[in-house]
Amino acid sequence: MGLPVPRPGRAHPSASGLPVTPLLELTATAPDPGQVHALLTALGTGLVLREGPAGLSYTVATPNGPVTFT
């Protein structure tokens, strides 16, 4: 099943006044951060990298304060 086709005359859902939740932080964890750091530097990312199980987490600003998803 493909993506829904927009109907003429109907606004895109993103135009409906959805709340804005700015990204405050994106953090990655890796068992061996040194091994991944060189690749991230070569890609020109400013991604925060910490030691831990492989994963990503992000924090967004909400009306009720920052919320972190892991």
Contacts in CASP RR format, 6 or more apart in sequence:
PFRMAT RR
TARGET T0000
AUTHOR 0000-0000-0000
METHOD contacts of the structure
MODEL  1
MGLPVPRPGRAHPSASGLPVTPLLELTATAPDPGQVHALLTALGTGLVLR
EGPAGLSYTVATPNGPVTFT
6 12 0 8 1.000
19 62 0 8 1.000
19 63 0 8 1.000
21 60 0 8 1.000
21 61 0 8 1.000
21 62 0 8 1.000
22 60 0 8 1.000
22 61 0 8 1.000
23 58 0 8 1.000
23 59 0 8 1.000
23 60 0 8 1.000
24 59 0 8 1.000
24 60 0 8 1.000
24 61 0 8 1.000
24 66 0 8 1.000
25 48 0 8 1.000
25 58 0 8 1.000
25 59 0 8 1.000
26 47 0 8 1.000
26 48 0 8 1.000
26 56 0 8 1.000
26 57 0 8 1.000
26 58 0 8 1.000
27 47 0 8 1.000
27 48 0 8 1.000
27 49 0 8 1.000
27 50 0 8 1.000
27 56 0 8 1.000
27 57 0 8 1.000
27 58 0 8 1.000
28 36 0 8 1.000
28 40 0 8 1.000
28 47 0 8 1.000
28 48 0 8 1.000
28 49 0 8 1.000
28 50 0 8 1.000
28 55 0 8 1.000
28 56 0 8 1.000
29 49 0 8 1.000
29 50 0 8 1.000
29 51 0 8 1.000
29 52 0 8 1.000
29 53 0 8 1.000
29 54 0 8 1.000
29 55 0 8 1.000
29 56 0 8 1.000
29 57 0 8 1.000
30 36 0 8 1.000
30 49 0 8 1.000
30 50 0 8 1.000
30 51 0 8 1.000
30 52 0 8 1.000
30 54 0 8 1.000
30 55 0 8 1.000
31 51 0 8 1.000
31 52 0 8 1.000
31 53 0 8 1.000
31 54 0 8 1.000
32 51 0 8 1.000
33 49 0 8 1.000
33 50 0 8 1.000
33 51 0 8 1.000
34 49 0 8 1.000
36 49 0 8 1.000
37 49 0 8 1.000
40 46 0 8 1.000
40 47 0 8 1.000
40 49 0 8 1.000
55 70 0 8 1.000
56 70 0 8 1.000
57 68 0 8 1.000
57 69 0 8 1.000
57 70 0 8 1.000
58 68 0 8 1.000
58 69 0 8 1.000
59 66 0 8 1.000
59 67 0 8 1.000
59 68 0 8 1.000
59 69 0 8 1.000
60 66 0 8 1.000
60 67 0 8 1.000
60 69 0 8 1.000
END
